[in-house]
Each structure stands twice: as C-alpha cells, then as structure tokens.
Amino acid sequence: MRLTCVLTVSSPTTNCAAISWLDRRAATSRSTSVSRGVSGTALYLALIALLSLGVGALIRDTAVTLTAVFALLFVVPVVTEFVSDPIWHERLQKWSPTTAGQSIQNTLRLDELPITPWPGLGVLALWAAGAAAAGYILFARRDA
C-alpha cells in the first residue's frame, strides 16, 4: 500500500522532470493543448452529468434513464460508424454528444477531428442544456 502511494505521488513529478529534461520545447509547446485537455475533460464530465440529470428528470425511472443515457453516449457513436454516406457520417459525428464532446481531450492531429475541441464541447453543452431544460419543464408540470 505504501509503495503504491509513493509511486502514485512521485510518478507525475518524475514524468514532468523527464519530459522537460529530454525536450523543453516539446513540453512547452504542448502545454496549452494539455491544459485545454485537462480542463476540458472536467467540463466534459460535468456536462455529461447535467445531460444525465436532464434525461433522468424527463424519464423519472432509473433503469430506463441509464439505458437511454448509455445508448446516447455509447451506442450512437458505434452506429454512426456504419453510415456509408460520408456527408451524413461527418454530420452525425459532429452532432453526436460523445464524439463532439470528447474532441476536447485530443491534443494531437486536431485537423483530423470531425469538429474542433471548443465547438465540440459547445455541442455537448447544447445537448446538456436541452436535456436539462426539457427535464425541468416536465418536472415542473408533473410535480407542480
């Protein structure tokens, strides 16, 4: 247990020192994209939680809510890969909450993404805001 804690605490420090020692320019040029990825991942997870909360308020059944959210987050990107038309494939990737939201985590080859990082997070924010607003409206009407 003690060894695990020591390795966990010392590993990031060792990695940062090794990166800066090996190539200072590479570490500084990627620092903005890495910080965007780290902060964007926190925002991504918060937006996924808000999306799930909105769907939960809409459906009001735990099992169905979990199934719907998992289907939206995990099944839709897989089904999107089977679309043969390249235009619709790109559109579905841009507007899928998972694919668009996870673009914030990429630090390399950003030109190959279907949508750039911050607009992708914006798409996820629209999904989350829509689900939260719809959930609030239905919750207020049903329980008022």
QUIMOWO-V883170 format. One record per helix or strand of 3 or more residues. SS is the DSSP state (H for helix, E for strand). FROM is the first residue (numbers start at 1). LEN is the number of residues. If there is no record, write none. Layout:
# QUIMOWO-V883170
ss:SS from:FROM len:LEN
ss:SS from:FROM len:LEN
This chain:
# QUIMOWO-V883170
ss:H from:2 len:21
ss:H from:24 len:6
ss:H from:31 len:29
ss:H from:62 len:19
ss:H from:86 len:10
ss:H from:97 len:9
ss:H from:110 len:3
ss:H from:117 len:26
